[in-house]
Amino acid sequence: MTAPPVRILLCDDHAVVRAGLLALLGSEPDIEVVGEAGSGEEAVALAAKLTPDVVLMDLQLGEGIDGVEATRRIAATGVHVLVLTTYDTDADITRAIEAGATGYLLKAERPEELFAAIRSAAQGRTTLSPPVASRVMARMRKPLPTLTDRELDILAQLSQGLGNRDIARALFISEATVKTHLGRIYDKLGVDTRAGAVAVAKEQRLLP
């Protein structure tokens, strides 16, 4: 008896990319695309309506919620999410995995790797692109970064969503000093955004 095809929902804000994936996945008899979404909000709504086996999720989706937040909301319903993106920074990987992504694949991978990852994700098995797996292993082997008390104070303020001016007021320091500390925090954590710093700090248990 033939198993039913793996039902896929595509989420990418570029129509050309979705069309390419649709044509590519259409070549596999055991994979069926049941819907397309151009935004995170649309992906969340369609996932609830269509209950696919796997959502192929890009991370950068233009306006609205990003792919990480969409992944978090969809994964919370029990639907598997396979990230398919061009971004492979430590912060992106950490945020996606923490949000509940079943796998993390780069768009540069061969079609055969994508098909295999989709089938694995449908069964709840984790698949990581080799470069992503290497970064995850390197992160696990790397000793915890050492932050100063002041840097930890600023991280704690960051985690509450405060901007530089509010952080400066809360800690009785200048905005220039906040920016200097932020630069050092980014370097130590290997990130380049505020969200990335908070994500890595939580992963490394640097925040209370």
C-alpha positions in Angstrom: 0.0 0.0 0.0 1.5 3.4 -1.0 1.9 5.9 1.7 0.2 9.3 1.2 2.4 12.1 0.0 4.1 14.5 2.4 1.9 17.6 2.4 3.9 20.9 2.2 3.1 24.5 2.8 5.6 26.9 1.3 6.4 30.3 3.0 8.7 32.8 1.2 8.0 36.4 0.4 9.5 36.1 -3.1 6.9 34.8 -5.6 9.7 33.7 -8.0 11.3 31.5 -5.3 7.9 29.9 -4.4 7.3 29.2 -8.1 10.7 27.6 -8.4 10.2 25.4 -5.3 6.7 24.5 -6.5 8.2 23.2 -9.8 11.0 21.5 -8.1 8.9 19.7 -5.5 6.3 18.8 -8.2 8.9 16.4 -9.6 8.7 14.2 -6.5 5.6 11.9 -6.5 5.6 11.5 -2.7 5.6 15.3 -2.0 2.6 17.5 -2.5 2.5 21.3 -2.1 -0.9 22.2 -0.6 -0.4 25.9 -0.1 1.8 29.0 -0.5 2.3 31.9 1.8 4.1 35.2 1.2 4.2 36.4 4.8 4.6 35.0 8.3 1.0 35.8 9.2 -0.3 34.1 6.1 1.8 31.0 6.9 0.4 30.8 10.4 -3.1 31.1 9.2 -2.7 28.6 6.3 -0.9 26.1 8.6 -3.9 26.1 10.9 -6.3 25.8 8.0 -4.5 23.1 5.9 -2.6 21.2 8.7 0.4 20.3 6.4 3.0 17.8 7.4 5.8 20.2 6.9 6.1 24.0 6.5 9.1 25.1 4.4 9.9 28.4 6.1 12.2 31.3 5.0 13.5 33.5 7.8 13.4 37.0 6.2 9.8 37.8 5.2 9.6 41.5 4.7 6.9 43.3 6.6 5.1 41.7 9.5 6.4 38.8 11.7 9.6 37.2 10.6 10.2 33.5 9.9 11.3 32.8 13.4 8.2 34.1 15.0 6.0 32.3 12.4 8.0 29.1 13.2 7.3 29.5 16.9 3.6 29.9 16.4 3.3 27.0 13.9 5.5 24.6 15.8 3.4 25.3 18.9 0.5 23.6 17.1 2.5 20.5 16.4 3.2 21.1 12.7 6.8 20.5 11.7 8.8 23.5 10.3 11.8 23.1 8.1 13.7 26.3 7.7 14.9 26.9 4.1 17.0 30.1 4.0 20.2 31.7 2.8 21.1 32.9 6.3 23.5 30.8 8.4 24.7 33.1 11.2 24.9 31.7 14.7 22.1 34.0 15.8 19.7 33.0 13.0 20.3 29.3 13.7 19.9 29.7 17.4 16.7 31.6 17.2 15.1 29.2 14.6 16.0 26.1 16.6 14.8 27.7 19.9 11.6 28.6 18.1 11.0 24.9 17.4 12.2 24.3 13.9 12.6 20.6 13.1 15.4 21.3 10.6 17.5 24.1 9.1 18.5 23.8 5.4 20.3 26.3 3.2 19.0 27.2 -0.2 22.4 26.3 -1.7 21.8 22.6 -1.0 21.2 20.2 -3.8 17.5 19.3 -4.6 18.1 15.7 -3.4 19.1 17.1 0.0 16.0 19.2 0.2 13.8 16.2 -0.7 15.5 14.1 2.0 15.2 16.8 4.6 11.4 17.2 3.9 10.9 13.5 4.3 12.9 13.5 7.5 11.0 16.6 8.9 7.7 14.9 8.2 8.7 12.2 10.5 10.0 14.6 13.1 13.7 13.9 12.5 16.1 16.8 12.6 18.1 17.7 9.5 20.8 20.3 9.3 22.8 21.5 6.3 26.5 20.5 6.8 27.6 24.2 7.3 24.8 24.7 9.9 25.7 21.5 11.7 29.3 22.6 11.8 28.4 26.0 13.3 26.2 24.3 15.9 29.0 21.9 16.9 31.5 24.8 17.1 29.1 26.7 19.2 28.7 23.8 21.6 32.5 23.3 21.9 33.3 27.0 22.3 33.7 28.0 26.0 31.1 30.4 27.4 31.9 34.0 26.7 33.0 36.1 29.7 31.0 39.3 30.0 31.7 42.0 32.5 29.0 42.9 35.1 28.2 46.1 33.2 27.8 44.1 29.9 25.5 41.7 31.7 23.5 44.6 33.0 23.1 46.0 29.5 22.1 42.5 28.2 19.4 42.3 30.8 18.0 45.6 29.7 18.2 44.5 26.0 16.2 41.4 26.9 13.4 43.7 28.1 13.3 45.4 24.7 14.8 48.8 25.8 16.6 51.1 23.4 19.9 52.7 23.9 18.5 55.9 25.4 16.4 54.0 28.0 19.3 51.7 28.9 21.5 54.7 29.5 18.9 56.3 31.7 18.3 53.0 33.7 22.0 52.5 34.3 23.0 56.1 34.7 25.5 56.1 31.9 25.7 57.9 28.5 24.3 56.6 25.2 27.8 56.5 23.8 28.9 54.2 26.7 25.9 51.9 25.9 27.0 51.8 22.2 30.6 50.9 23.2 29.4 48.1 25.5 27.0 46.8 22.8 29.9 46.6 20.4 31.9 44.5 22.8 28.9 42.3 23.6 28.3 41.6 19.9 32.0 40.7 19.4 32.0 38.3 22.4 28.8 36.6 21.4 29.5 36.5 17.7 26.4 38.3 16.6 25.6 41.6 14.9 22.0 42.4 16.1 20.2 43.1 19.4 17.9 40.1 18.9 20.9 37.9 18.1 22.6 39.0 21.3 19.6 38.2 23.4 19.1 34.9 21.7 22.7 33.7 22.3 22.6 35.1 25.8 19.6 33.0 26.6 21.1 29.9 24.9 24.3 30.3 27.0 22.3 31.0 30.1 23.9 34.4 30.6 20.6 36.0 31.6 18.8 35.3 34.8 
